[in-house]
């Protein structure tokens, strides 16, 4: 037998010091672990944001700049009394001799003839690189507003049309040749070169020019062009005329720190332009699904998610609360009640995909007349099977039912017995006690728990894929018997596609999903704090 | 005031049948019993469809358990490769989550100041509330490139078990942390005080007194976490591969331990179910039935874990 001597003196001091050091070492290790947790969360969020912004190499069938400029150039060149001069000096000389004329010149050409010409100033704005000039013999026009400038070159016939009070002589327009840099620069600066900033009338005119008559008729049949907003016409223009194709995308960190790589890649794609793209835009949220990443949006998915969660709510919250009330208030602790309790605890641990398989076999197949709506005569003609929002909602309802029950039971349990006893003492029946006293006091806790369960259902993907979310759905769901897709499923599908643009779309959709969940959870936290009561 | 004679008073005080109450009670009982229906439904559906699968002539139960490949096109249905992938990801997940989770739990329950706690608890709640599809995206777009940078592009495939496993670990981290912290906090202060009174340091108390005392709760946390990891679907569906890691023979499988290589793709049970049901599938095909056989296996595994966890909790439970 070996005797173990407790250290003494110097040994004791060293022994204690070593133990202390070990304590400090491990404590910092534990602290490191906690910071790891925070770091992981931040890395996760940052990487998602990183993918939702960045440069994209976009190739257009027709460049937006070209579309607008060509459109206005045609109008300008077609205006009354418009003449083009190949030689700038000739233009300047002709201009000097005609008081009723206005012309476009480069700055150095203007300066060469400055003694005979006068430059028109633009009152609200300015032109760079191009001078709008009139003859010195023109004694009425000194400056004009940009709106007047626009009419000067297009629809105005006489100088009086431009500004009342000016002479009634017809305007002579002396212009540089078509497609000259001078002319296009002037048009871009005066009329704009971005379709997004054009008025709807101009957009409609561009659309009419570019689309075939048949396509135009079809558009007008869907909805009269006059009723469409500028945003709608812009969308149509982008989809049918401009036809952008994204060739390559880069994340934010790549865009900021690896510009040389991007430039090298761009050199290999001469037809593409580099644009900085925000992937989370209002357009993204309100556009329907599309197979082209440039035009895709999450509207269909959001509406689908909301419908499914609504059905889930309507089914599982009443049933869950009812079951909890039974188990807490009416339960007698009998074998059956214990069995039910064990059962619920088991169900809470079953993987969600198995609920999906249950939903597939029961709601989609066995109960198909109910879930497809054919029982009620409301079947969606495009669906004709049980893979509907109703089936999805019921499946998710079963999934979160155990959670709601467990949570509601705790909330009901937290209501003090004294309340119940007092109610019974006044002669109330059991249900009256529950309905008028127990439930109102338990509702805040039940509500918070239900909201958290609902936000879990919102983020569920696997069971709904098994139940049969649609992969290609372009129309918004219209009711419980429609085909559906949900936001998490959309994210899953986009993440699984190889093209770079779909990754950015997935990141943007994730941001939308997280924002919605944040809102839900914020409501739960506010409710919890507001109704926090201690007895 | 109405005069009431004794007979009318006793009549009104006698226990009355209130039909409303009985109906309500029956209705609430039905709601509670719905949960039994759910379990029955799960068992019925899984068993009956799996039975249809095993009743097919191409399928034998022995081959289901012992074949080294899962290839429905050639009629070979060996579940081992799928189960193996599931366990690989879960083990990697636990290797990540258990140490970190326990460390955080010990720090939270033994060392943390209220300020640290007020930062950490919300962070963990947020991590717990993030949908799994987001974690899947993270695994594919962030974790895999990092692994490729560390271990080399030729070692780590784009779809691999390791990044899915690590991210599942991140997923179950809040679960382990909160359950472990609950278990550790439930240990009464008196035990700690006694240890301090005997001259133990905080570390020694935490590791040698508190942790063993909380063992039942900690084991429950461990098993719940591993059960969650096994049942996880979206992370593996996105990041760990679109096909089972099949081998033509067992010798090929264990050659260089190829079957356990974490850097190559391998589809898990759950990932396979999701991929097949997401595509076009006919209800009468053997593929459809095979899904339920996989589902049944999954259900068995998690059910077994649940029972084990209950047994362990009951066995180690300390009543203070």
Interface residues (C-beta under 8 A of the other chain):
Chain A: X19 X20 X22 X23 X26 X27 X29 X30 X31 X32 X33 X34 X36 X37 X38 X40 X41 X43 X44 X47 X48 X51 X318 X319 X320 X322 X323 X325 X326 X327 X330 X339 X340 X343 X344 X346 X347 X349 X350 X351 X352 X353 X354 X355 X356 X357 X358 X360 X361 X362 X365 X398 X401 X402 X405 X429 X430 X431 X452 X455 X456 X458 X459 X460 X461 X462 X465 X466 X468 X471 X488 X491 X492 X495 X496 X503 X506 X507 X510 X513 X514 X517 X521
Chain B: X18 X20 X21 X24 X25 X27 X28 X29 X31 X32 X33 X34 X35 X36 X38 X39 X41 X42 X45 X46 X49 X99 X100 X103 X104 X106 X107 X108 X111 X112 X116 X119 X120 X123 X124 X126 X127 X129 X130 X131 X132 X133 X134 X135 X136 X137 X138 X140 X141 X142 X170 X173 X177 X201 X202 X203 X204 X207 X224 X227 X230 X231 X232 X233 X234 X237 X238 X270 X273 X274 X277 X278 X283 X291 X292 X295 X298 X299 X302 X303 X306
